């Protein structure tokens, strides 16, 4: 009788194992990370049940360890997507980034950087006015300089920056900026929006000059 009961129980255990395998294979075929992680969680649950019923303690231990890891990574990815969405819809507060920045003061007439110079820092204007000499653009409080050069192949400045007035500036070296770009979704989205707005502004100015000819 015991042997018959064990024999009858085996197919159900196999079904659980096959379901775990199927969910895992489905997840591996996904092209984005969240479905893959969610499928991994599902596979862990099925294989955990499979390991308990067989019993197979190595299988049970493996998936008992993987389950919280995959669940944590799934929540982190979902939180990242939410933060990216929120960052794309609202203004970004740079206050949390100030500990990574250095505050410097420059007098009127000081040259912050020259066109063609290798860029090593991003600049945020706290107070003052900076003129981009070649294109005649005035940058004021809260505007960012040098963010584009960090992503160009040669990292060179595209304009010369000259202080129109005495200025207080926050600076952030490019290595730290790139680390924050990858680690902080709000800051990454802020940089993308800043660069996009700068390019759109340059395009509009170019169109205006073309119409004036």
Rosetta blueprint (number, residue, H / E / L):
1 X L
2 X H
3 X H
4 X H
5 X H
6 X H
7 X H
8 X H
9 X H
10 X H
11 X H
12 X H
13 X H
14 X H
15 X H
16 X H
17 X H
18 X H
19 X H
20 X H
21 X H
22 X H
23 X H
24 X H
25 X H
26 X H
27 X H
28 X H
29 X L
30 X L
31 X L
32 X L
33 X H
34 X H
35 X H
36 X H
37 X H
38 X H
39 X H
40 X H
41 X H
42 X H
43 X H
44 X H
45 X H
46 X H
47 X H
48 X H
49 X H
50 X H
51 X H
52 X H
53 X H
54 X H
55 X L
56 X L
57 X H
58 X H
59 X H
60 X H
61 X H
62 X H
63 X H
64 X H
65 X H
66 X H
67 X H
68 X H
69 X H
70 X H
71 X H
72 X H
73 X H
74 X H
75 X H
76 X H
77 X H
78 X H
79 X H
80 X H
81 X H
82 X H
83 X H
84 X H
85 X H
86 X H
87 X H
88 X H
89 X H
90 X L
91 X L
92 X L
93 X L
94 X H
95 X H
96 X H
97 X H
98 X H
99 X H
100 X H
101 X L
102 X E
103 X E
104 X E
105 X E
106 X E
107 X L
108 X L
109 X L
110 X L
111 X E
112 X E
113 X E
114 X L
115 X L
116 X L
117 X L
118 X E
119 X L
120 X L
121 X E
122 X E
123 X E
124 X E
125 X E
126 X E
127 X E
128 X L
129 X L
130 X E
131 X E
132 X E
133 X L
134 X L
135 X L
136 X L
137 X E
138 X E
139 X E
140 X L
141 X L
142 X L
143 X L
144 X E
145 X E
146 X L
147 X L
148 X L
149 X H
150 X H
151 X H
152 X L
153 X L
154 X L
155 X L
156 X E
157 X L
158 X L
159 X L
160 X L
161 X E
162 X E
163 X E
164 X L
165 X L
166 X L
167 X E
168 X E
169 X E
170 X E
171 X E
172 X E
173 X E
174 X H
175 X H
176 X H
177 X H
178 X H
179 X H
180 X H
181 X H
182 X H
183 X H
184 X L
185 X H
186 X H
187 X H
188 X H
189 X H
190 X H
191 X H
192 X H
193 X H
194 X H
195 X H
196 X H
197 X H
198 X H
199 X H
200 X H
201 X H
202 X H
203 X H
204 X H
205 X H
206 X H
207 X H
208 X H
209 X H
210 X H
211 X H
212 X H
213 X L
